[in-house]
Amino acid sequence: MRYRRVSLAGFERPGRRRSSYSTGDYLQKSSPRTSLRECLSSLNLPSGILSSVLEAYNSCDSRLFILDNSSAMQVKDSHVGRISSSNEGVIKIVDNVTRWEELQESVSFHCKMASKCWIPTKFWLVNKDRAAGRGDASLKFSVCWGSPDDLPKELEQVEFVLKNASLDRSECPLAARIHGLVKGISKEKNQLVKKGRLVTLVICTQGLTSDSRGNTGSSIRRELQGELMALSKLPVNVIIRLWICLIRWMGSMTISTCWMVSCGSFVLCIFVHKIYAPFS
């Protein structure tokens, strides 16, 4: 089996702790086609979309996630799925959980998918988190970024960071995080184009951005817009996943205005995650 590797310049692998997990539990044992078919089947999705999924898989060089760990992610207006204890196999929806809990569930799914199909995936927290580790380990972590032998340790680190991340900072410096990724991807642009591959950037946020000192306003939005314009010149697909209260978001339009103006040559998708909009 051939494993894809990526080398985005400057994106060094963080240190990892020893793991008690078994590599065999996560290591891909079959071809991508078989693994993807199994994943589609487990999600009750039609097998007819397999060719489109394979095409997307083959064109994806790596996936990069920006995770908003600002204090706004503590708001309890989200939902998660839980397996019912009384009815085996039945999934029930649990309401009024924090946005971060729902984000954790989403990241866990993508890590599981990456480990089964070997999709190099890296995550960045918006704010450095002393509770999650020291240095760069408090900011970024990855799955399928090294060798197959590294995978159990990578998965354990993801779980540790997500469970221990503190959400006590009000700042949400999205522009600064995107700027760092723009620099790294720019160094690999020619190689990506030559291979005919794209980087998928997934921005998971509650939508209200600031600078590193917590300042907001039109100048901060223009800075974010500039970074998005820089992304539009690179071989990148951008997916925005918003954890928001719909009414509050419509009142500010902080994220939507910037992204709609900046949609140049790159593919842009916006998902409003589990909208909570109390009209009463």
C-alpha positions as CSV (number, residue, x, y, z in Angstrom):
1,M,0.0,0.0,0.0
2,R,1.4,3.4,-0.9
3,Y,1.0,6.2,1.6
4,R,0.8,9.8,0.5
5,R,3.1,12.2,2.2
6,V,3.1,16.0,2.2
7,S,5.9,18.4,3.1
8,L,4.3,21.8,3.5
9,A,7.4,23.8,4.3
10,G,7.7,24.9,7.9
11,F,4.8,22.7,9.1
12,E,7.0,20.5,11.4
13,R,5.4,17.6,13.2
14,P,4.9,18.3,16.9
15,G,6.3,16.1,19.6
16,R,4.1,13.2,20.7
17,R,3.6,11.2,23.9
18,R,3.7,7.4,24.1
19,S,0.4,5.8,23.3
20,S,-1.3,2.8,24.7
21,Y,-3.4,2.4,21.5
22,S,-2.7,-0.4,19.1
23,T,-1.6,0.7,15.6
24,G,-3.6,-2.1,14.1
25,D,-6.8,-0.5,15.3
26,Y,-6.3,2.5,13.0
27,L,-3.9,1.6,10.3
28,Q,-5.5,1.4,6.8
29,K,-5.6,-2.3,5.8
30,S,-7.3,-1.9,2.4
31,S,-7.2,0.3,-0.7
32,P,-8.7,3.8,-0.6
33,R,-11.5,2.7,-2.8
34,T,-12.5,-0.1,-0.4
35,S,-12.1,2.1,2.6
36,L,-14.2,4.9,1.1
37,R,-16.9,2.5,0.1
38,E,-17.1,1.1,3.6
39,C,-17.3,4.7,5.0
40,L,-20.1,5.6,2.6
41,S,-22.0,2.4,3.5
42,S,-21.6,3.1,7.3
43,L,-23.1,6.6,6.7
44,N,-26.0,5.1,4.6
45,L,-24.9,7.2,1.6
46,P,-25.6,5.9,-1.9
47,S,-22.7,3.9,-3.4
48,G,-23.2,5.8,-6.7
49,I,-21.3,8.9,-5.4
50,L,-18.2,6.8,-4.8
51,S,-16.6,7.9,-8.1
52,S,-17.0,11.6,-7.1
53,V,-15.7,10.9,-3.7
54,L,-12.7,9.1,-5.1
55,E,-12.0,12.0,-7.5
56,A,-12.0,14.4,-4.6
57,Y,-9.8,12.1,-2.6
58,N,-7.2,11.8,-5.4
59,S,-7.1,15.5,-5.9
60,C,-6.7,16.3,-2.2
61,D,-3.1,16.6,-1.1
62,S,-3.8,17.3,2.5
63,R,-6.5,18.9,4.8
64,L,-5.8,21.8,7.2
65,F,-8.2,22.8,9.9
66,I,-8.3,26.0,11.9
67,L,-10.2,25.5,15.2
68,D,-11.7,28.4,17.0
69,N,-11.0,27.9,20.7
70,S,-12.2,31.4,21.8
71,S,-14.6,31.8,24.8
72,A,-17.5,32.2,22.4
73,M,-17.2,28.4,21.7
74,Q,-18.5,27.9,25.3
75,V,-22.0,29.0,24.3
76,K,-24.5,26.2,24.8
77,D,-26.6,26.4,21.6
78,S,-25.3,23.3,19.8
79,H,-26.1,19.6,19.4
80,V,-24.3,16.2,19.4
81,G,-25.3,12.7,18.5
82,R,-25.2,10.0,21.2
83,I,-25.8,6.3,20.9
84,S,-28.9,5.4,23.0
85,S,-28.2,3.2,26.0
86,S,-31.7,1.6,25.8
87,N,-31.8,1.0,22.0
88,E,-28.6,-0.4,20.6
89,G,-27.7,1.3,17.3
90,V,-30.1,4.2,17.8
91,I,-28.5,7.6,17.8
92,K,-30.3,10.4,19.7
93,I,-29.6,14.1,19.5
94,V,-28.5,15.8,22.7
95,D,-29.3,19.6,22.7
96,N,-27.8,22.5,24.6
97,V,-24.2,21.4,24.5
98,T,-21.4,23.9,23.9
99,R,-20.2,24.7,20.4
100,W,-16.8,23.3,21.4
101,E,-18.4,19.9,22.2
102,E,-20.1,19.8,18.8
103,L,-16.8,20.8,17.2
104,Q,-15.0,18.0,19.1
105,E,-17.5,15.5,17.6
106,S,-16.9,16.8,14.1
107,V,-13.1,16.7,14.5
108,S,-13.3,13.1,15.9
109,F,-15.2,12.0,12.8
110,H,-12.7,13.6,10.4
111,C,-9.8,11.9,12.3
112,K,-11.5,8.6,12.1
113,M,-12.1,9.1,8.3
114,A,-8.5,10.2,7.9
115,S,-7.0,7.2,9.7
116,K,-9.1,4.8,7.6
117,C,-8.4,6.3,4.3
118,W,-5.0,7.9,5.0
119,I,-5.7,11.6,4.5
120,P,-2.9,13.8,5.8
121,T,-4.6,16.2,8.2
122,K,-3.3,19.0,10.4
123,F,-5.1,21.1,13.0
124,W,-4.4,24.6,14.3
125,L,-6.0,26.2,17.3
126,V,-6.8,29.9,16.9
127,N,-5.4,30.7,20.3
128,K,-2.4,29.0,21.9
129,D,-3.4,26.9,24.8
130,R,-1.1,26.3,27.8
131,A,-3.4,23.5,29.1
132,A,-2.9,21.5,25.8
133,G,0.9,21.5,25.8
134,R,4.0,23.6,25.4
135,G,5.2,25.6,22.5
136,D,3.9,24.7,19.1
137,A,2.3,21.5,20.6
138,S,-0.3,23.9,22.1
139,L,-1.2,25.3,18.7
140,K,-1.0,22.5,16.1
141,F,-1.4,18.8,16.0
142,S,-1.9,16.3,13.2
143,V,-3.2,12.9,11.9
144,C,-1.5,10.9,9.1
145,W,1.2,13.5,8.8
146,G,4.1,11.1,9.5
147,S,4.5,7.3,9.1
148,P,1.8,4.8,9.8
149,D,3.6,3.9,13.1
150,D,3.0,7.4,14.3
151,L,-0.8,7.2,13.9
152,P,-1.8,6.0,17.4
153,K,0.2,8.7,19.0
154,E,-1.2,11.3,16.7
155,L,-4.8,10.2,17.5
156,E,-4.1,10.2,21.2
157,Q,-2.7,13.7,21.0
158,V,-5.8,15.0,19.1
159,E,-8.0,13.5,21.9
160,F,-5.8,15.1,24.6
161,V,-5.8,18.6,23.1
162,L,-9.5,18.6,22.4
163,K,-10.4,17.4,25.9
164,N,-8.0,19.7,27.7
165,A,-8.3,22.9,25.6
166,S,-9.2,25.9,27.7
167,L,-11.8,28.3,26.2
168,D,-11.1,31.4,28.3
169,R,-9.7,33.8,25.7
170,S,-12.1,36.2,24.0
171,E,-9.7,36.9,21.1
172,C,-10.3,35.1,17.7
173,P,-7.3,36.1,15.5
174,L,-8.4,34.3,12.4
175,A,-6.4,36.5,10.0
176,A,-3.1,35.7,11.8
177,R,-3.7,31.9,11.6
178,I,-4.7,32.1,7.9
179,H,-1.6,34.2,7.2
180,G,0.7,31.5,8.6
181,L,-1.0,28.9,6.4
182,V,-0.8,31.1,3.3
183,K,3.0,31.4,3.8
184,G,3.4,27.6,4.1
185,I,1.1,26.7,1.2
186,S,2.7,29.4,-1.1
187,K,6.1,27.6,-0.7
188,E,4.5,24.4,-2.1
189,K,2.3,26.1,-4.7
190,N,4.3,25.0,-7.8
191,Q,4.6,21.4,-6.5
192,L,0.9,21.2,-5.9
193,V,0.0,22.6,-9.3
194,K,2.5,20.2,-11.0
195,K,0.8,17.2,-9.2
196,G,-2.7,18.5,-9.9
197,R,-3.6,18.5,-6.3
198,L,-5.3,20.9,-3.9
199,V,-5.1,21.6,-0.2
200,T,-8.4,21.7,1.6
201,L,-8.6,24.3,4.3
202,V,-11.5,24.0,6.8
203,I,-12.1,27.0,9.0
204,C,-14.2,26.1,12.1
205,T,-15.4,29.3,13.9
206,Q,-18.2,31.1,15.6
207,G,-17.7,33.8,13.0
208,L,-16.7,37.0,15.0
209,T,-13.0,37.7,14.4
210,S,-10.5,40.0,16.2
211,D,-6.8,40.6,16.3
212,S,-4.5,38.9,18.9
213,R,-5.3,41.7,21.4
214,G,-9.0,41.3,21.0
215,N,-9.6,44.4,18.9
216,T,-12.5,44.3,16.4
217,G,-13.8,46.6,13.7
218,S,-13.5,47.4,10.0
219,S,-9.7,47.3,9.9
220,I,-9.7,43.8,11.4
221,R,-12.2,42.6,8.8
222,R,-10.1,44.1,6.0
223,E,-7.1,42.3,7.3
224,L,-9.1,39.0,7.2
225,Q,-10.3,39.8,3.7
226,G,-6.7,40.4,2.6
227,E,-5.6,37.0,3.8
228,L,-8.6,35.4,2.1
229,M,-7.7,37.1,-1.1
230,A,-4.2,35.7,-0.8
231,L,-5.7,32.2,-0.4
232,S,-7.7,32.7,-3.6
233,K,-4.4,32.8,-5.6
234,L,-3.4,29.3,-4.3
235,P,-4.5,25.8,-5.1
236,V,-6.8,25.7,-2.1
237,N,-10.4,24.6,-1.5
238,V,-11.9,26.6,1.5
239,I,-14.7,25.2,3.6
240,I,-16.1,27.5,6.3
241,R,-18.1,25.8,9.1
242,L,-19.9,28.3,11.3
243,W,-21.0,27.6,14.9
244,I,-23.3,30.5,15.4
245,C,-26.6,31.9,16.6
246,L,-28.2,32.8,13.3
247,I,-29.9,36.1,14.5
248,R,-26.7,37.4,16.1
249,W,-24.7,36.5,13.0
250,M,-27.1,38.2,10.6
251,G,-26.9,41.3,12.7
252,S,-23.1,41.5,12.4
253,M,-22.3,39.7,9.1
254,T,-18.7,39.8,10.0
255,I,-17.6,36.6,8.3
256,S,-20.1,36.4,5.4
257,T,-19.2,39.8,4.0
258,C,-15.5,39.1,3.9
259,W,-15.8,35.7,2.4
260,M,-18.3,36.5,-0.3
261,V,-16.1,39.4,-1.5
262,S,-13.0,37.3,-1.4
263,C,-14.3,34.3,-3.4
264,G,-11.8,34.5,-6.3
265,S,-10.5,31.4,-8.1
266,F,-10.8,29.0,-5.2
267,V,-13.7,26.8,-4.3
268,L,-15.7,28.2,-1.4
269,C,-18.3,26.3,0.7
270,I,-20.0,27.8,3.7
271,F,-21.9,25.5,6.2
272,V,-23.9,27.0,9.0
273,H,-23.6,24.4,11.7
274,K,-26.7,23.4,13.7
275,I,-28.4,26.8,13.4
276,Y,-29.9,28.1,16.7
277,A,-32.4,30.8,15.9
278,P,-35.0,31.5,18.7
279,F,-37.8,33.5,17.1
280,S,-40.0,33.6,20.1
